[in-house]
Structure formats: structure tokens, C-alpha cells
Amino acid sequence: MLKLFEHPLSPYVQKVKLALLEKGIPFETEIPDILAGGSAEFAATNPRLEIPALIDGDVKVFDSTIILEYLEDKWPTPAMLPSSPAERACVRMIEELCDTYYEAVNWAMYEIRVFKRATGDLAEMLLARAGEQIAGINTRLERELAARQYFNGTAFGWGDLSVFPAVNAAAFNGFPPAAGSALEGWLERVRVRPSAQKVLASAAESMTGFDMLPQLIASGHFVREYRDHRLEWMMRSGGAQIVLDGMAKQNIRFSVELS
């Protein structure tokens, strides 16, 4: 059976789990203790110590997009990618926007609201910027969706499993798609899919004890990774001091250096 190293709240994990569930591929999951370096098995699967990472027998794969490609190559039915090269390029570009732009906005809101990296006027300013950016990317996604039922066209697929974690997280944080929009209707359709229901239930269950996270951040016992696009968001949106404070307190980290 496949083994997926994950955390249920990760949008990168969520899109992989959606693909596994839609394809009906059995898998088991493990949440690695990344702060402690994880198990030897996890470290051997992803030297960057990031989730998701997948083990399939002797095959080890990391990075959500590469995992999706591996699943599509080995289990081509049902297909998650559209049939034509142009359509495939389209959904891959949508995935890129969600992975490297939308994810950073949602991640920053959790930094502020859950982890309390900012309070008062700074928090209000950063959240306002996040709202503006979400409105912009949702408008872009609305154009991409157009009159189709799904980003893949007539059936759920790669584009949809890439967009869903981002749009759903933004809606959860108070920035849903515009009322009456095609994107709102799409989100409602995807939310009721059995695969999405399982992913959302797992995410909700994992949020138990989140009220302790600000104290863990302040004490340095919980460290968040500032990947490139997340760091860019903070710097461009007015959160430079958050980065500096986190570095001083050693409660943020960057990608693992390879050896």
C-alpha cells in the first residue's frame, strides 16, 4: 500500500489526497515530526523535510506536482489531466498560480490569525492586503472557469484538485468567492464530492488544540517554514518586521540545506 507523509491542513497534501481518492488508490498516512527532523524513512523520502512525500514500494517521490504526475503515469484511469496538450497546459498553469501565489496569501492569514505573528493595526493592514489579493486571484480564476462546470471542463480533474484547497481555505478565512459567481457555484459542487468531504473532515479533526499554537510560537517550540513565495508575500505586503522578529526568535525557518 502507498504511504503518504502529510499534514491534513497542507494544501499541497490535500490536492494529492484528492487525486488518490478520486482514483480509488488505497493509501495510508503518517504525520511526520518535521521539527525533530522526522523519521529516517521520511528524511529518505524527502531530503527537504517537506510534505507531501510518497512511498510506493521502492519508489520515493516528493513535491505535490511530481507526486500527481507519478500517480497519473502509473494509474492513468480515471484521468485527472484533460486530453489535449493545450488543456493540460492550462490546468498546470492554474496549479502553478495556486501553488506559488494563492497558497502564500492563505498561509499568511494563518500566520496572523492563528499564530498571532501580528496584532493591532499591523494585523488589520496585512489582512486587508490579503483580502485584496484574494479578490484579484478569484477574479482570475473566474475567468479561467468561464462557463464550464469544472476547471478541467465537464469533469472534475487536475485543475479542480489544485484550486479547491486554495479557494476553500480563503472562504474559511472569511474571503469566499463573490456571491452568485461561477466560482462560488463551482466551490459548492466540489465541496460535496466524497473525496473533498474526506479531505475536509481530516483537516477539521487536525485543528484540535490550535489555541495553544501562539504560545508555542512565542516560546520557539513551534517553527514555521518560510518558503520562497511565503517570504515574498511578507516582504511585499508589509510584514518585513514579522520575518525579522521570527528570525531573531528562531521560530521561523527556511528550506533545509542539502548534504
Contacts in CASP RR format, 6 or more apart in sequence:
PFRMAT RR
TARGET T0000
AUTHOR 0000-0000-0000
METHOD contacts of the structure
MODEL  1
MLKLFEHPLSPYVQKVKLALLEKGIPFETEIPDILAGGSAEFAATNPRLE
IPALIDGDVKVFDSTIILEYLEDKWPTPAMLPSSPAERACVRMIEELCDT
YYEAVNWAMYEIRVFKRATGDLAEMLLARAGEQIAGINTRLERELAARQY
FNGTAFGWGDLSVFPAVNAAAFNGFPPAAGSALEGWLERVRVRPSAQKVL
ASAAESMTGFDMLPQLIASGHFVREYRDHRLEWMMRSGGAQIVLDGMAKQ
NIRFSVELS
1 26 0 8 1.000
1 27 0 8 1.000
1 28 0 8 1.000
2 20 0 8 1.000
2 25 0 8 1.000
2 26 0 8 1.000
2 27 0 8 1.000
2 28 0 8 1.000
2 54 0 8 1.000
2 55 0 8 1.000
2 56 0 8 1.000
3 27 0 8 1.000
3 28 0 8 1.000
3 29 0 8 1.000
3 30 0 8 1.000
3 54 0 8 1.000
3 55 0 8 1.000
4 13 0 8 1.000
4 16 0 8 1.000
4 17 0 8 1.000
4 20 0 8 1.000
4 27 0 8 1.000
4 28 0 8 1.000
4 29 0 8 1.000
4 30 0 8 1.000
4 52 0 8 1.000
4 53 0 8 1.000
4 54 0 8 1.000
5 29 0 8 1.000
5 30 0 8 1.000
5 31 0 8 1.000
5 32 0 8 1.000
5 42 0 8 1.000
5 45 0 8 1.000
5 46 0 8 1.000
5 51 0 8 1.000
5 52 0 8 1.000
5 53 0 8 1.000
5 54 0 8 1.000
5 55 0 8 1.000
6 13 0 8 1.000
6 16 0 8 1.000
6 17 0 8 1.000
6 29 0 8 1.000
6 30 0 8 1.000
6 31 0 8 1.000
6 51 0 8 1.000
6 52 0 8 1.000
7 13 0 8 1.000
7 31 0 8 1.000
7 51 0 8 1.000
7 206 0 8 1.000
8 14 0 8 1.000
8 31 0 8 1.000
8 199 0 8 1.000
8 202 0 8 1.000
8 203 0 8 1.000
8 205 0 8 1.000
8 206 0 8 1.000
9 203 0 8 1.000
9 206 0 8 1.000
9 207 0 8 1.000
10 51 0 8 1.000
10 52 0 8 1.000
11 98 0 8 1.000
11 99 0 8 1.000
11 103 0 8 1.000
11 106 0 8 1.000
11 165 0 8 1.000
11 166 0 8 1.000
11 169 0 8 1.000
12 51 0 8 1.000
12 52 0 8 1.000
12 64 0 8 1.000
12 99 0 8 1.000
12 103 0 8 1.000
12 165 0 8 1.000
13 51 0 8 1.000
13 52 0 8 1.000
13 64 0 8 1.000
14 164 0 8 1.000
14 165 0 8 1.000
14 199 0 8 1.000
14 203 0 8 1.000
15 64 0 8 1.000
15 68 0 8 1.000
15 95 0 8 1.000
15 161 0 8 1.000
15 162 0 8 1.000
15 164 0 8 1.000
15 165 0 8 1.000
16 52 0 8 1.000
16 54 0 8 1.000
16 64 0 8 1.000
16 67 0 8 1.000
16 68 0 8 1.000
16 71 0 8 1.000
17 195 0 8 1.000
17 198 0 8 1.000
17 199 0 8 1.000
17 202 0 8 1.000
18 161 0 8 1.000
18 164 0 8 1.000
18 195 0 8 1.000
18 196 0 8 1.000
18 199 0 8 1.000
19 68 0 8 1.000
19 71 0 8 1.000
19 72 0 8 1.000
19 80 0 8 1.000
19 158 0 8 1.000
19 161 0 8 1.000
20 27 0 8 1.000
20 71 0 8 1.000
21 194 0 8 1.000
21 195 0 8 1.000
21 198 0 8 1.000
21 199 0 8 1.000
22 78 0 8 1.000
22 80 0 8 1.000
22 156 0 8 1.000
22 157 0 8 1.000
22 161 0 8 1.000
22 195 0 8 1.000
23 71 0 8 1.000
23 75 0 8 1.000
23 77 0 8 1.000
23 78 0 8 1.000
23 80 0 8 1.000
25 71 0 8 1.000
25 75 0 8 1.000
30 42 0 8 1.000
32 38 0 8 1.000
32 39 0 8 1.000
32 42 0 8 1.000
32 49 0 8 1.000
32 51 0 8 1.000
33 39 0 8 1.000
34 49 0 8 1.000
34 50 0 8 1.000
34 51 0 8 1.000
35 222 0 8 1.000
35 223 0 8 1.000
37 43 0 8 1.000
37 49 0 8 1.000
38 49 0 8 1.000
41 55 0 8 1.000
42 49 0 8 1.000
42 53 0 8 1.000
43 49 0 8 1.000
44 60 0 8 1.000
45 53 0 8 1.000
45 54 0 8 1.000
45 55 0 8 1.000
45 60 0 8 1.000
45 61 0 8 1.000
45 62 0 8 1.000
46 53 0 8 1.000
46 60 0 8 1.000
46 62 0 8 1.000
47 256 0 8 1.000
47 258 0 8 1.000
48 62 0 8 1.000
48 255 0 8 1.000
48 256 0 8 1.000
48 258 0 8 1.000
49 256 0 8 1.000
50 62 0 8 1.000
50 225 0 8 1.000
50 255 0 8 1.000
50 256 0 8 1.000
52 62 0 8 1.000
52 64 0 8 1.000
52 67 0 8 1.000
53 60 0 8 1.000
53 61 0 8 1.000
53 62 0 8 1.000
53 67 0 8 1.000
54 60 0 8 1.000
54 61 0 8 1.000
54 62 0 8 1.000
54 67 0 8 1.000
54 70 0 8 1.000
55 61 0 8 1.000
56 70 0 8 1.000
56 74 0 8 1.000
59 70 0 8 1.000
61 67 0 8 1.000
61 70 0 8 1.000
64 99 0 8 1.000
65 95 0 8 1.000
65 99 0 8 1.000
68 80 0 8 1.000
68 158 0 8 1.000
71 80 0 8 1.000
72 79 0 8 1.000
72 80 0 8 1.000
72 81 0 8 1.000
72 158 0 8 1.000
79 157 0 8 1.000
80 152 0 8 1.000
80 157 0 8 1.000
80 158 0 8 1.000
80 161 0 8 1.000
81 88 0 8 1.000
81 91 0 8 1.000
81 157 0 8 1.000
81 158 0 8 1.000
82 88 0 8 1.000
82 90 0 8 1.000
82 91 0 8 1.000
82 152 0 8 1.000
82 153 0 8 1.000
82 158 0 8 1.000
87 152 0 8 1.000
87 153 0 8 1.000
88 158 0 8 1.000
90 144 0 8 1.000
91 151 0 8 1.000
91 152 0 8 1.000
91 157 0 8 1.000
91 158 0 8 1.000
91 159 0 8 1.000
91 162 0 8 1.000
92 158 0 8 1.000
94 141 0 8 1.000
94 144 0 8 1.000
94 151 0 8 1.000
94 159 0 8 1.000
94 162 0 8 1.000
94 163 0 8 1.000
95 158 0 8 1.000
95 159 0 8 1.000
95 162 0 8 1.000
97 137 0 8 1.000
97 140 0 8 1.000
97 141 0 8 1.000
98 162 0 8 1.000
98 163 0 8 1.000
98 165 0 8 1.000
98 166 0 8 1.000
99 162 0 8 1.000
100 229 0 8 1.000
101 137 0 8 1.000
101 229 0 8 1.000
102 134 0 8 1.000
102 137 0 8 1.000
102 166 0 8 1.000
102 167 0 8 1.000
102 170 0 8 1.000
103 166 0 8 1.000
103 229 0 8 1.000
103 230 0 8 1.000
104 229 0 8 1.000
104 230 0 8 1.000
104 232 0 8 1.000
104 233 0 8 1.000
105 130 0 8 1.000
105 131 0 8 1.000
105 133 0 8 1.000
105 134 0 8 1.000
105 137 0 8 1.000
105 170 0 8 1.000
105 233 0 8 1.000
106 166 0 8 1.000
106 169 0 8 1.000
106 170 0 8 1.000
106 173 0 8 1.000
107 230 0 8 1.000
107 233 0 8 1.000
108 126 0 8 1.000
108 130 0 8 1.000
108 230 0 8 1.000
108 233 0 8 1.000
108 234 0 8 1.000
108 237 0 8 1.000
109 127 0 8 1.000
109 130 0 8 1.000
109 173 0 8 1.000
110 173 0 8 1.000
111 117 0 8 1.000
111 118 0 8 1.000
111 224 0 8 1.000
111 242 0 8 1.000
112 118 0 8 1.000
112 123 0 8 1.000
112 126 0 8 1.000
112 127 0 8 1.000
113 127 0 8 1.000
113 173 0 8 1.000
114 210 0 8 1.000
114 213 0 8 1.000
114 214 0 8 1.000
115 213 0 8 1.000
115 214 0 8 1.000
115 217 0 8 1.000
115 224 0 8 1.000
116 214 0 8 1.000
116 217 0 8 1.000
117 217 0 8 1.000
117 242 0 8 1.000
117 245 0 8 1.000
117 246 0 8 1.000
118 126 0 8 1.000
118 239 0 8 1.000
118 242 0 8 1.000
122 239 0 8 1.000
122 241 0 8 1.000
125 238 0 8 1.000
126 237 0 8 1.000
126 238 0 8 1.000
126 239 0 8 1.000
129 237 0 8 1.000
129 238 0 8 1.000
130 175 0 8 1.000
130 237 0 8 1.000
131 175 0 8 1.000
133 237 0 8 1.000
134 170 0 8 1.000
134 175 0 8 1.000
135 175 0 8 1.000
137 166 0 8 1.000
138 167 0 8 1.000
138 170 0 8 1.000
138 177 0 8 1.000
138 178 0 8 1.000
138 181 0 8 1.000
138 183 0 8 1.000
141 151 0 8 1.000
141 163 0 8 1.000
141 167 0 8 1.000
141 183 0 8 1.000
142 177 0 8 1.000
142 178 0 8 1.000
142 181 0 8 1.000
142 182 0 8 1.000
142 183 0 8 1.000
144 151 0 8 1.000
145 151 0 8 1.000
145 182 0 8 1.000
145 183 0 8 1.000
145 186 0 8 1.000
146 182 0 8 1.000
147 182 0 8 1.000
148 154 0 8 1.000
149 155 0 8 1.000
149 186 0 8 1.000
149 189 0 8 1.000
150 156 0 8 1.000
150 157 0 8 1.000
150 159 0 8 1.000
150 160 0 8 1.000
150 186 0 8 1.000
150 189 0 8 1.000
151 157 0 8 1.000
151 159 0 8 1.000
151 160 0 8 1.000
151 162 0 8 1.000
151 163 0 8 1.000
151 186 0 8 1.000
152 158 0 8 1.000
152 159 0 8 1.000
152 160 0 8 1.000
156 190 0 8 1.000
156 193 0 8 1.000
160 186 0 8 1.000
160 190 0 8 1.000
164 187 0 8 1.000
164 190 0 8 1.000
164 196 0 8 1.000
167 177 0 8 1.000
167 183 0 8 1.000
167 187 0 8 1.000
168 187 0 8 1.000
168 190 0 8 1.000
168 191 0 8 1.000
168 200 0 8 1.000
170 176 0 8 1.000
171 177 0 8 1.000
171 187 0 8 1.000
176 184 0 8 1.000
176 187 0 8 1.000
177 183 0 8 1.000
177 184 0 8 1.000
177 185 0 8 1.000
177 186 0 8 1.000
177 187 0 8 1.000
178 184 0 8 1.000
190 196 0 8 1.000
191 197 0 8 1.000
191 200 0 8 1.000
213 222 0 8 1.000
216 222 0 8 1.000
217 224 0 8 1.000
217 251 0 8 1.000
218 249 0 8 1.000
218 251 0 8 1.000
220 249 0 8 1.000
220 250 0 8 1.000
220 251 0 8 1.000
222 251 0 8 1.000
223 250 0 8 1.000
223 251 0 8 1.000
223 252 0 8 1.000
223 253 0 8 1.000
224 251 0 8 1.000
224 252 0 8 1.000
224 253 0 8 1.000
225 252 0 8 1.000
225 253 0 8 1.000
225 254 0 8 1.000
225 255 0 8 1.000
226 234 0 8 1.000
226 243 0 8 1.000
226 252 0 8 1.000
226 253 0 8 1.000
226 254 0 8 1.000
227 254 0 8 1.000
227 255 0 8 1.000
231 243 0 8 1.000
231 254 0 8 1.000
234 240 0 8 1.000
234 242 0 8 1.000
234 243 0 8 1.000
235 243 0 8 1.000
243 252 0 8 1.000
246 252 0 8 1.000
END
